[in-house]
Amino acid sequence: MSEIALTYYFWVALVLAGASIAWMFNFIALPGNWGIVGLAGLLVWAGPAGPVDPGLTWETVGLMLVIAAGGEVLEFVAGAAGAARQGASRRAIALALIGTVAGSIAGAVAGLPIPIAGSLVGALAGGAGGAFAGAYLGEMWKHGISDQGMSVGWGAAIGRLLGTLGKLAIGIILIVILAVRAL
């Protein structure tokens, strides 16, 4: 194997490791899938030409960009739809989004004693809990009806959980596309 090929595969391994770390950011409601797409674009832009022709092209990066955008839409729609289906106000939906980010980070920190899996599960549960709390507080602030707040809170939590799981699945698809096309 040539020195150029070895160098290329070294960078592919680093990009795949970075993509895996970026994927984990999805657990705390950050745009990890965009990091995966960005790393793929960086590899295409900086990758060697000639003896190593793996098939990772700008067209592939464009496809990954479309898939990542679909993941963002899925996450947003699922989270908002869960609360909206229960009659949530805009205030409740906005506070559910803020609660998701805060809860995800708090859950990730709370899960630190259990290596890797603890933080990931904690972030997922914290995000759903934060969505619940934000939506509940938003409804109570707007209408002052506890039953309505609980219903909207549960809708937001379930929607956020399903949206995040969908976005995580899309992130795995992006990593597989990156790995298959780069190797």
N, CA, C and O of each residue as an XYZ file, in Angstrom:
732
protein
N       0.847     -1.173      0.000
C       0.000      0.000      0.000
C       0.893      1.237      0.000
O       1.881      1.302      0.731
N       0.538      2.203     -0.816
C       1.372      3.397     -0.936
C       1.242      4.288      0.288
O       0.318      4.155      1.090
N       2.188      5.191      0.402
C       2.192      6.129      1.516
C       0.983      7.062      1.457
O       0.437      7.434      2.495
N       0.565      7.439      0.255
C      -0.616      8.303      0.088
C      -1.863      7.561      0.567
O      -2.715      8.143      1.237
N      -1.966      6.287      0.227
C      -3.124      5.501      0.653
C      -3.148      5.359      2.173
O      -4.208      5.485      2.787
N      -1.999      5.098      2.784
C      -1.940      4.989      4.240
C      -2.351      6.294      4.913
O      -3.091      6.294      5.897
N      -1.867      7.390      4.376
C      -2.230      8.695      4.921
C      -3.731      8.926      4.790
O      -4.378      9.408      5.720
N      -4.272      8.583      3.639
C      -5.711      8.762      3.416
C      -6.517      7.950      4.435
O      -7.445      8.477      5.049
N      -6.176      6.693      4.617
C      -6.928      5.843      5.542
C      -6.757      6.275      6.992
O      -7.655      6.074      7.810
N      -5.623      6.863      7.312
C      -5.429      7.451      8.639
C      -6.431      8.589      8.840
O      -7.070      8.679      9.888
N      -6.565      9.458      7.833
C      -7.511     10.580      7.937
C      -8.957     10.093      7.938
O      -9.804     10.676      8.615
N      -9.243      9.048      7.199
C     -10.591      8.478      7.212
C     -10.920      7.976      8.618
O     -12.024      8.197      9.116
N      -9.966      7.305      9.255
C     -10.192      6.807     10.614
C     -10.441      7.962     11.580
O     -11.318      7.872     12.438
N      -9.681      9.040     11.447
C      -9.898     10.205     12.307
C     -11.263     10.845     12.051
O     -11.957     11.231     12.992
N     -11.644     10.957     10.781
C     -12.942     11.546     10.441
C     -14.070     10.670     10.971
O     -15.056     11.196     11.488
N     -13.955      9.368     10.858
C     -14.998      8.487     11.382
C     -15.090      8.568     12.904
O     -16.185      8.519     13.463
N     -13.957      8.688     13.568
C     -13.981      8.875     15.023
C     -14.656     10.201     15.369
O     -15.478     10.264     16.283
N     -14.309     11.254     14.640
C     -14.940     12.554     14.856
C     -16.429     12.516     14.567
O     -17.219     13.135     15.279
N     -16.818     11.791     13.524
C     -18.239     11.657     13.181
C     -18.998     10.932     14.292
O     -20.147     11.265     14.584
N     -18.361      9.951     14.904
C     -19.004      9.236     16.015
C     -19.203     10.151     17.214
O     -20.229     10.084     17.891
N     -18.228     10.998     17.470
C     -18.362     11.967     18.564
C     -19.446     12.991     18.219
O     -20.260     13.351     19.069
N     -19.451     13.455     16.974
C     -20.486     14.413     16.548
C     -21.873     13.795     16.689
O     -22.816     14.474     17.096
N     -22.002     12.526     16.359
C     -23.287     11.826     16.486
C     -23.800     11.881     17.923
O     -24.998     12.043     18.157
N     -22.886     11.747     18.879
C     -23.285     11.760     20.285
C     -23.858     13.116     20.704
O     -24.636     13.184     21.655
N     -23.487     14.188     20.011
C     -24.041     15.506     20.338
C     -25.553     15.550     20.102
O     -26.241     16.392     20.680
N     -26.073     14.662     19.267
C     -27.518     14.599     19.057
C     -28.256     14.274     20.354
O     -29.406     14.679     20.528
N     -27.609     13.551     21.260
C     -28.243     13.197     22.525
C     -28.547     14.429     23.372
O     -29.517     14.439     24.130
N     -27.727     15.459     23.247
C     -27.943     16.660     24.055
C     -28.544     17.789     23.219
O     -28.323     18.969     23.492
N     -29.298     17.408     22.211
C     -30.070     18.349     21.387
C     -29.188     19.349     20.646
O     -29.624     20.462     20.349
N     -27.962     18.961     20.349
C     -27.084     19.791     19.531
C     -27.008     19.184     18.126
O     -27.289     17.998     17.952
N     -26.639     19.968     17.143
C     -26.668     19.501     15.744
C     -25.494     18.601     15.359
O     -24.639     18.992     14.564
N     -25.458     17.413     15.918
C     -24.368     16.481     15.639
C     -24.327     15.992     14.202
O     -23.250     15.753     13.656
N     -25.504     15.839     13.579
C     -25.530     15.351     12.197
C     -24.865     16.342     11.249
O     -24.267     15.941     10.250
N     -24.966     17.629     11.554
C     -24.288     18.628     10.718
C     -22.775     18.486     10.846
O     -22.043     18.732      9.887
N     -22.305     18.089     12.025
C     -20.874     17.838     12.208
C     -20.404     16.678     11.347
O     -19.306     16.718     10.791
N     -21.232     15.642     11.235
C     -20.890     14.490     10.387
C     -20.763     14.938      8.933
O     -19.809     14.574      8.245
N     -21.723     15.723      8.476
C     -21.694     16.222      7.093
C     -20.472     17.117      6.890
O     -19.792     17.025      5.869
N     -20.201     17.974      7.861
C     -19.033     18.860      7.759
C     -17.731     18.085      7.679
O     -16.844     18.442      6.904
N     -17.605     17.035      8.466
C     -16.391     16.210      8.417
C     -16.262     15.491      7.078
O     -15.160     15.352      6.547
N     -17.388     15.035      6.534
C     -17.350     14.405      5.206
C     -16.896     15.419      4.162
O     -16.078     15.103      3.298
N     -17.426     16.633      4.243
C     -17.015     17.686      3.310
C     -15.539     18.022      3.448
O     -14.854     18.253      2.451
N     -15.052     18.049      4.678
C     -13.637     18.320      4.921
C     -12.765     17.230      4.299
O     -11.716     17.519      3.724
N     -13.199     15.994      4.418
C     -12.430     14.886      3.840
C     -12.402     14.969      2.313
O     -11.372     14.707      1.692
N     -13.531     15.332      1.715
C     -13.556     15.480      0.247
C     -12.659     16.635     -0.172
O     -11.890     16.517     -1.126
N     -12.759     17.744      0.535
C     -11.990     18.938      0.176
C     -10.487     18.722      0.341
O      -9.704     19.119     -0.522
N     -10.083     18.093      1.448
C      -8.661     17.946      1.747
C      -8.080     16.608      1.310
O      -6.864     16.421      1.344
N      -8.945     15.667      0.896
C      -8.476     14.328      0.560
C      -7.600     14.300     -0.673
O      -7.734     15.144     -1.559
N      -6.710     13.335     -0.732
C      -5.820     13.218     -1.893
C      -6.565     12.692     -3.118
O      -7.527     11.933     -3.000
N      -6.116     13.098     -4.258
C      -6.663     12.589     -5.517
C      -5.637     11.636     -6.125
O      -4.482     11.605     -5.702
N      -6.057     10.879     -7.094
C      -5.119      9.999     -7.780
C      -5.234      8.569     -7.355
O      -6.252      7.933     -7.626
N      -4.200      8.018     -6.679
C      -4.187      6.594     -6.393
C      -5.294      6.139     -5.440
O      -5.667      4.965     -5.448
N      -5.810      7.028     -4.640
C      -6.886      6.676     -3.722
C      -8.166      7.304     -4.273
O      -8.336      8.522     -4.227
N      -9.053      6.476     -4.788
C     -10.318      6.969     -5.350
C     -11.467      6.220     -4.692
O     -12.007      5.280     -5.275
N     -11.850      6.628     -3.477
C     -12.820      5.857     -2.698
C     -14.280      6.063     -3.078
O     -15.121      5.231     -2.736
N     -14.595      7.121     -3.758
C     -15.992      7.341     -4.105
C     -16.682      8.377     -3.238
O     -17.851      8.680     -3.473
N     -16.007      8.927     -2.255
C     -16.584     10.008     -1.467
C     -16.423     11.287     -2.278
O     -15.311     11.778     -2.473
N     -17.535     11.813     -2.742
C     -17.519     12.977     -3.634
C     -18.396     14.082     -3.058
O     -19.065     13.901     -2.040
N     -18.379     15.234     -3.733
C     -19.252     16.326     -3.324
C     -20.719     15.950     -3.491
O     -21.573     16.434     -2.748
N     -21.015     15.093     -4.457
C     -22.400     14.638     -4.631
C     -22.847     13.834     -3.408
O     -23.983     13.970     -2.953
N     -21.963     13.007     -2.883
C     -22.270     12.229     -1.683
C     -22.487     13.162     -0.494
O     -23.408     12.969      0.299
N     -21.631     14.171     -0.382
C     -21.784     15.137      0.705
C     -23.119     15.881      0.566
O     -23.791     16.155      1.561
N     -23.492     16.203     -0.673
C     -24.790     16.846     -0.909
C     -25.945     15.963     -0.478
O     -26.904     16.436      0.132
N     -25.852     14.683     -0.794
C     -26.882     13.735     -0.362
C     -26.936     13.677      1.165
O     -28.019     13.664      1.749
N     -25.783     13.643      1.803
C     -25.727     13.616      3.264
C     -26.329     14.892      3.850
O     -26.978     14.859      4.896
N     -26.111     16.002      3.174
C     -26.679     17.275      3.618
C     -28.202     17.229      3.602
O     -28.855     17.695      4.536
N     -28.759     16.666      2.541
C     -30.221     16.541      2.439
C     -30.758     15.616      3.529
O     -31.785     15.904      4.144
N     -30.066     14.513      3.764
C     -30.501     13.566      4.799
C     -30.431     14.220      6.183
O     -31.342     14.051      6.993
N     -29.351     14.970      6.456
C     -29.221     15.651      7.743
C     -30.324     16.688      7.928
O     -30.872     16.828      9.021
N     -30.649     17.411      6.866
C     -31.743     18.385      6.950
C     -33.062     17.675      7.260
O     -33.875     18.171      8.040
N     -33.263     16.519      6.647
C     -34.457     15.726      6.950
C     -34.503     15.320      8.406
O     -35.580     15.291      9.002
N     -33.361     15.005      8.994
C     -33.300     14.660     10.410
C     -33.684     15.827     11.305
O     -34.369     15.647     12.311
N     -33.240     17.031     10.934
C     -33.607     18.219     11.712
C     -35.103     18.474     11.638
O     -35.743     18.785     12.643
N     -35.656     18.338     10.435
C     -37.096     18.532     10.260
C     -37.854     17.492     11.079
O     -38.825     17.821     11.761
N     -37.414     16.246     11.011
C     -38.055     15.177     11.768
C     -38.043     15.477     13.263
O     -39.067     15.350     13.935
N     -36.889     15.872     13.780
C     -36.779     16.158     15.211
C     -37.687     17.320     15.604
O     -38.399     17.241     16.605
N     -37.667     18.389     14.829
C     -38.484     19.555     15.156
C     -39.971     19.238     15.076
O     -40.742     19.572     15.976
N     -40.359     18.590     13.985
C     -41.781     18.281     13.792
C     -42.281     17.325     14.870
O     -43.373     17.519     15.404
N     -41.508     16.306     15.195
C     -41.946     15.345     16.218
C     -42.073     16.020     17.574
O     -43.044     15.792     18.295
N     -41.096     16.850     17.923
C     -41.147     17.531     19.210
C     -42.304     18.509     19.298
O     -43.037     18.521     20.287
N     -42.474     19.329     18.272
C     -43.557     20.314     18.280
C     -44.917     19.644     18.132
O     -45.890     20.063     18.758
N     -44.986     18.605     17.308
C     -46.271     17.937     17.069
C     -46.773     17.245     18.325
O     -47.976     17.217     18.583
N     -45.861     16.688     19.104
C     -46.272     16.023     20.340
C     -46.974     16.983     21.277
O     -47.993     16.641     21.877
N     -46.427     18.195     21.405
C     -47.038     19.198     22.274
C     -48.266     19.819     21.604
O     -49.299     20.010     22.246
N     -48.149     20.129     20.326
C     -49.254     20.790     19.613
C     -50.488     19.889     19.550
O     -51.616     20.378     19.601
N     -50.279     18.594     19.442
C     -51.395     17.652     19.395
C     -52.230     17.733     20.672
O     -53.418     17.410     20.671
N     -51.604     18.160     21.737
C     -52.311     18.292     23.013
C     -52.816     19.720     23.230
O     -53.295     20.052     24.315
N     -52.708     20.561     22.203
C     -53.221     21.926     22.293
C     -52.260     22.913     22.928
O     -52.699     23.872     23.562
N     -50.971     22.704     22.775
C     -49.973     23.570     23.399
C     -49.977     24.966     22.779
O     -50.259     25.152     21.595
N     -49.657     25.922     23.618
C     -49.472     27.292     23.146
C     -48.066     27.431     22.564
O     -47.211     26.570     22.772
N     -47.838     28.517     21.840
C     -46.488     28.769     21.311
C     -45.489     28.936     22.441
O     -44.331     28.534     22.327
N     -45.938     29.522     23.514
C     -45.071     29.712     24.678
C     -44.622     28.356     25.226
O     -43.452     28.177     25.562
N     -45.544     27.415     25.313
C     -45.213     26.082     25.817
C     -44.238     25.377     24.889
O     -43.314     24.707     25.350
N     -44.438     25.523     23.580
C     -43.541     24.887     22.620
C     -42.144     25.498     22.712
O     -41.148     24.776     22.666
N     -42.065     26.831     22.841
C     -40.757     27.494     22.954
C     -40.052     27.072     24.239
O     -38.853     26.797     24.226
N     -40.786     27.018     25.344
C     -40.170     26.609     26.606
C     -39.801     25.130     26.597
O     -38.843     24.728     27.257
N     -40.549     24.322     25.860
C     -40.196     22.903     25.729
C     -38.853     22.762     25.015
O     -38.045     21.907     25.377
N     -38.611     23.593     24.007
C     -37.332     23.555     23.292
C     -36.187     23.954     24.213
O     -35.143     23.302     24.235
N     -36.386     25.020     24.968
C     -35.354     25.451     25.917
C     -35.146     24.377     26.988
O     -34.012     24.077     27.359
N     -36.235     23.807     27.476
C     -36.144     22.744     28.472
C     -35.428     21.517     27.954
O     -34.721     20.841     28.702
N     -35.611     21.221     26.656
C     -34.938     20.073     26.058
C     -33.428     20.226     26.133
O     -32.728     19.303     26.550
N     -32.925     21.378     25.732
C     -31.476     21.604     25.734
C     -30.941     21.564     27.168
O     -29.955     20.885     27.452
N     -31.600     22.297     28.066
C     -31.141     22.330     29.461
C     -31.227     20.943     30.103
O     -30.302     20.514     30.793
N     -32.340     20.247     29.870
C     -32.500     18.915     30.444
C     -31.514     17.910     29.883
O     -31.029     17.042     30.608
N     -31.214     18.019     28.599
C     -30.250     17.107     27.969
C     -28.870     17.275     28.572
O     -28.192     16.294     28.876
N     -28.456     18.517     28.742
C     -27.127     18.774     29.315
C     -27.090     18.313     30.777
O     -26.123     17.682     31.206
N     -28.134     18.625     31.532
C     -28.188     18.195     32.931
C     -28.200     16.668     33.038
O     -27.534     16.100     33.903
N     -28.956     16.006     32.160
C     -29.002     14.549     32.174
C     -27.664     13.927     31.820
O     -27.266     12.918     32.402
N     -26.968     14.534     30.861
C     -25.647     14.023     30.476
C     -24.668     14.143     31.634
O     -23.879     13.232     31.886
N     -24.721     15.269     32.336
C     -23.833     15.466     33.487
C     -24.195     14.501     34.609
O     -23.310     13.926     35.243
N     -25.496     14.321     34.859
C     -25.942     13.408     35.919
C     -25.543     11.964     35.623
O     -25.318     11.184     36.549
N     -25.454     11.602     34.345
C     -25.105     10.241     33.973
C     -23.617      9.969     33.914
O     -23.210      8.850     33.600
N     -22.785     10.976     34.212
C     -21.333     10.815     34.114
C     -20.753      9.665     34.930
O     -19.801      9.034     34.471
N     -21.277      9.361     36.115
C     -20.676      8.253     36.863
C     -20.707      6.912     36.116
O     -19.883      6.037     36.383
N     -21.638      6.750     35.198
C     -21.689      5.527     34.401
C     -21.062      5.872     33.049
O     -21.664      6.615     32.274
N     -19.877      5.357     32.747
C     -19.165      5.756     31.534
C     -19.992      5.584     30.254
O     -20.697      4.589     30.092
N     -19.900      6.527     29.384
C     -20.513      6.629     28.056
C     -22.017      6.403     28.073
O     -22.774      7.339     27.813
N     -22.472      5.201     28.367
C     -23.903      4.892     28.297
C     -24.697      5.736     29.291
O     -25.816      6.144     28.982
N     -24.155      6.002     30.456
C     -24.861      6.795     31.453
C     -25.148      8.195     30.970
O     -26.254      8.706     31.144
N     -24.159      8.813     30.365
C     -24.344     10.165     29.856
C     -25.314     10.194     28.684
O     -26.127     11.112     28.576
N     -25.238      9.201     27.807
C     -26.123      9.176     26.643
C     -27.572      8.949     27.052
O     -28.471      9.648     26.585
N     -27.798      7.973     27.923
C     -29.161      7.708     28.400
C     -29.649      8.883     29.242
O     -30.809      9.281     29.141
N     -28.771      9.435     30.065
C     -29.130     10.593     30.881
C     -29.517     11.791     30.024
O     -30.463     12.509     30.346
N     -28.790     12.005     28.938
C     -29.102     13.119     28.042
C     -30.444     12.902     27.355
O     -31.227     13.840     27.208
N     -30.706     11.688     26.940
C     -31.980     11.376     26.284
C     -33.151     11.557     27.253
O     -34.153     12.187     26.916
N     -33.016     11.008     28.441
C     -34.073     11.144     29.455
C     -34.194     12.592     29.925
O     -35.299     13.096     30.125
N     -33.065     13.247     30.098
C     -33.090     14.649     30.522
C     -33.744     15.546     29.487
O     -34.455     16.487     29.838
N     -33.506     15.259     28.208
C     -34.134     16.037     27.149
C     -35.642     15.891     27.158
O     -36.371     16.872     27.012
N     -36.106     14.662     27.330
C     -37.550     14.427     27.402
C     -38.132     15.082     28.657
O     -39.202     15.688     28.604
N     -37.431     14.959     29.773
C     -37.888     15.594     31.011
C     -37.898     17.108     30.910
O     -38.814     17.765     31.403
N     -36.871     17.659     30.267
C     -36.817     19.107     30.068
C     -37.924     19.595     29.154
O     -38.491     20.664     29.378
N     -38.236     18.817     28.120
C     -39.350     19.172     27.228
C     -40.658     19.158     28.007
O     -41.493     20.051     27.856
N     -40.828     18.139     28.838
C     -42.029     18.060     29.674
C     -42.136     19.293     30.573
O     -43.169     19.962     30.607
N     -41.053     19.584     31.301
C     -41.063     20.700     32.255
C     -41.313     22.033     31.546
O     -42.106     22.852     32.011
N     -40.634     22.241     30.423
C     -40.815     23.495     29.690
C     -42.233     23.660     29.179
O     -42.820     24.735     29.301
N     -42.786     22.600     28.607
C     -44.150     22.667     28.083
C     -45.153     22.853     29.214
O     -46.097     23.633     29.084
N     -44.960     22.156     30.303
C     -45.857     22.287     31.452
C     -45.823     23.719     31.992
O     -46.867     24.331     32.218
N     -44.618     24.242     32.194
C     -44.501     25.609     32.708
C     -45.099     26.624     31.740
O     -45.752     27.580     32.159
N     -44.876     26.414     30.455
C     -45.438     27.320     29.456
C     -46.955     27.340     29.487
O     -47.570     28.402     29.386
N     -47.557     26.174     29.627
C     -49.023     26.102     29.684
C     -49.554     26.687     30.986
O     -50.578     27.371     30.993
N     -48.866     26.423     32.071
C     -49.301     26.981     33.354
C     -49.176     28.503     33.334
O     -50.040     29.204     33.861
N     -48.134     29.003     32.745
C     -47.912     30.446     32.647
C     -49.000     31.081     31.784
O     -49.523     32.146     32.113
N     -49.328     30.428     30.693
C     -50.306     30.975     29.747
C     -51.745     30.801     30.234
O     -52.529     31.750     30.198
N     -52.096     29.599     30.689
C     -53.495     29.306     30.998
C     -53.756     29.019     32.478
O     -54.872     29.226     32.956
N     -52.762     28.556     33.195
C     -52.944     28.250     34.611
C     -53.779     27.005     34.892
O     -54.323     26.861     35.987
N     -53.887     26.100     33.910
C     -54.677     24.883     34.075
C     -53.720     23.698     34.167
O     -53.042     23.358     33.197
N     -53.673     23.075     35.340
C     -52.711     22.004     35.585
C     -52.937     20.794     34.676
O     -51.975     20.241     34.142
N     -54.180     20.380     34.494
C     -54.449     19.212     33.653
C     -53.983     19.448     32.221
O     -53.394     18.563     31.600
N     -54.247     20.634     31.703
C     -53.803     20.982     30.350
C     -52.278     20.979     30.285
O     -51.692     20.492     29.318
N     -51.642     21.527     31.322
C     -50.178     21.555     31.371
C     -49.573     20.159     31.378
O     -48.580     19.905     30.696
N     -50.167     19.262     32.141
C     -49.668     17.885     32.194
C     -49.806     17.198     30.843
O     -48.890     16.513     30.388
N     -50.945     17.383     30.213
C     -51.195     16.764     28.911
C     -50.212     17.275     27.868
O     -49.646     16.493     27.104
N     -50.013     18.582     27.837
C     -49.069     19.187     26.893
C     -47.644     18.750     27.218
O     -46.856     18.478     26.313
N     -47.311     18.681     28.504
C     -45.974     18.252     28.911
C     -45.661     16.837     28.454
O     -44.577     16.571     27.934
N     -46.616     15.925     28.650
C     -46.393     14.544     28.200
C     -46.278     14.474     26.683
O     -45.449     13.736     26.151
N     -47.102     15.235     25.995
C     -47.010     15.264     24.528
C     -45.652     15.746     24.061
O     -45.070     15.186     23.131
N     -45.139     16.803     24.718
C     -43.825     17.341     24.357
C     -42.719     16.334     24.657
O     -41.801     16.166     23.854
N     -42.797     15.669     25.798
C     -41.759     14.697     26.180
C     -41.716     13.520     25.209
O     -40.643     13.117     24.760
N     -42.871     12.979     24.892
C     -42.917     11.832     23.972
C     -42.480     12.253     22.574
O     -41.730     11.538     21.909
N     -42.950     13.410     22.133
C     -42.538     13.911     20.821
C     -41.039     14.143     20.749
O     -40.403     13.797     19.754
N     -40.478     14.722     21.787
C     -39.028     14.987     21.819
C     -38.255     13.682     21.815
O     -37.256     13.559     21.107
N     -38.695     12.717     22.586
C     -38.017     11.423     22.646
C     -38.030     10.753     21.273
O     -36.997     10.271     20.807
N     -39.189     10.722     20.628
C     -39.287     10.104     19.299
C     -38.476     10.882     18.258
O     -37.830     10.285     17.396
N     -38.513     12.207     18.340
C     -37.739     13.023     17.409
C     -36.243     12.805     17.557
O     -35.518     12.711     16.566
N     -35.787     12.727     18.792
C     -34.357     12.499     19.033
C     -33.936     11.113     18.571
O     -32.866     10.955     17.983
N     -34.760     10.113     18.830
C     -34.432      8.755     18.363
C     -34.371      8.709     16.836
O     -33.504      8.042     16.272
N     -35.282      9.410     16.167
C     -35.243      9.485     14.701
C     -33.984     10.168     14.207
O     -33.365      9.723     13.240
N     -33.605     11.251     14.874
C     -32.395     11.974     14.478
C     -31.145     11.127     14.721
O     -30.195     11.181     13.941
N     -31.149     10.350     15.799
C     -30.023      9.455     16.059
C     -29.916      8.384     14.972
O     -28.816      8.051     14.531
N     -31.054      7.850     14.544
C     -31.047      6.848     13.472
C     -30.512      7.455     12.178
O     -29.753      6.809     11.456
N     -30.900      8.674     11.889
C     -30.407      9.342     10.680
C     -28.904      9.587     10.792
O     -28.184      9.481      9.799
N     -28.427      9.913     11.994
C     -26.989     10.083     12.197
C     -26.218      8.802     11.925
O     -25.124      8.846     11.361
N     -26.771      7.669     12.316
C     -26.121      6.386     12.033
C     -26.080      6.144     10.522
O     -25.079      5.663      9.991
N     -27.161      6.477      9.847
C     -27.190      6.331      8.384
C     -26.102      7.192      7.760
O     -25.419      6.747      6.837
N     -25.929      8.415      8.247
C     -24.883      9.298      7.716
C     -23.489      8.716      7.931
O     -22.641      8.778      7.040
N     -23.255      8.156      9.107
C     -21.939      7.559      9.386
C     -21.697      6.353      8.486
O     -20.584      6.153      7.999
N     -22.734      5.549      8.264
C     -22.585      4.378      7.375
C     -22.274      4.843      5.954
O     -21.388      4.291      5.301
N     -22.993      5.848      5.475
C     -22.714      6.378      4.121
C     -21.284      6.875      4.042
O     -20.579      6.585      3.075
N     -20.846      7.624      5.053
C     -19.486      8.134      5.083
C     -18.460      7.003      5.056
O     -17.494      7.044      4.295
N     -18.683      6.000      5.890
C     -17.730      4.890      5.971
C     -17.687      4.092      4.664
O     -16.610      3.766      4.166
N     -18.847      3.787      4.123
C     -18.898      2.981      2.889
C     -18.255      3.721      1.725
O     -17.485      3.139      0.961
N     -18.573      5.002      1.591
C     -18.043      5.766      0.461
C     -16.567      6.122      0.641
O     -15.835      6.222     -0.344
N     -16.120      6.316      1.884
C     -14.727      6.698      2.104
C     -13.787      5.505      2.082
O     -12.605      5.653      1.773
N     -14.298      4.328      2.405
C     -13.431      3.148      2.440
C     -13.601      2.401      1.180
O     -12.965      1.365      0.986
